């Protein structure tokens, strides 16, 4: 699953309106750099058959292509203050599943089997 926060969805809707892209989905692309970081690209586009499509609050849709999906699966897209007075989209990595009290197999955090 990929999550878009309400604040990010509102900003996506504003950007679509300002750029004349109302009705198009926001395409999110991701690729790994040679240094191992993840680089993101955003742009309005039409959904394709092979895309993962996410319906978000504020009436916007996000599409992610099959090559980008492994890097974005479980992540969250938010809109936050990056520096005083400077706002932008941020991508938060997937959070590990919490270990139940006492740990144990089946929690997703151990290698039993």
N, C-alpha and C positions, 0 to 999 in steps of 0.2 A: 504494500500500500504506500502511496505517496500522499502527504497531507499539505494542504494549503491553508494557512490561517485566515481568519476573517479579514484581518488588516491587510494581508497580502492580496486577497481577492478584491477588496475595495480598490486598492492601488492598480491592480491589473485592469479593472473595469474603467478607471479614470484614464489610464494610458490608452486603452482601446478607443475610448471616446475622443481623446485629444488627437489621436493619429488617424482617425477615420477607419478603424478596424473593428467597429462594433459588429458582432456576429461571427467573428473569427476566433479561433481558440489561441491561447498562448502556447507556443511550442517551446518546450524546455529541452535543451540538448546538453549533454555532459560528456566529457572525455578526460582521460587521465593524461597528464603531462609527463614528459620524460623524468621529471623530478618526483613523480608519484602523487602530485596534487591533482585535484579535480577542477577542471575549468568548465564554466557554465556559459551557455548562450541562450538568449531569449528573443523571440520574435513572434508576431502574429501570423497564423497560417491556417489552412484548412486541415481537418483531420484526415488521415489516410487509414486504409483498412487495417494495416499492421500496427497502428498506434495503440498505446494504452491511453484511454480517455478518462479524465477525472472531472466530474461535475462539482463545481465549487459554489460557495455562497456568493452572493452579489451577482448571480447570473452569468458567471464566466466559466469557461471550460479550459482545461489544460490538457495538452497532448504531449506524450513522450514516446519517441521512437524506440524500436526494439534494441538498438545498439546502446542507447542511453539508459534504458530501464535498469540494467544491473547496477549502475552507479547511483541511481536515484531511489531505488526500492527501499522503503522504510524511512526515507528522509522527510523533512518538513521544510516548506518554503514559508518564510515570514518576511515582514516588512518592518524594519527597525531603524533606530537612530544609530548610525555608524560612528559618528563624531558629532560634537555639538553643532546642531543645525543641519547636519547632513544625513539624509535618510536613503535607504536603498534596500533591495531584496537580499536576504541572506538564506543560506541553505544549511540546515542543521542536520547532522548525520543521524542515522538510526540510533535509538537508545536501546541498550541491551535489556532483555526481559529481566525483571527483578527476580531474585532467587527467593523462593518461599522460605518461611521460617524453618530452619533445620536443613536447608538445601535439599539434596536428594536427586535421584534420577528423574528425568522428565521435565526438569525445570528449564532446559535449554542452555544451561551453564555448565554441564558436566559431560564427560565423555564415557559414560557407562555403556556397556553393551558387549 
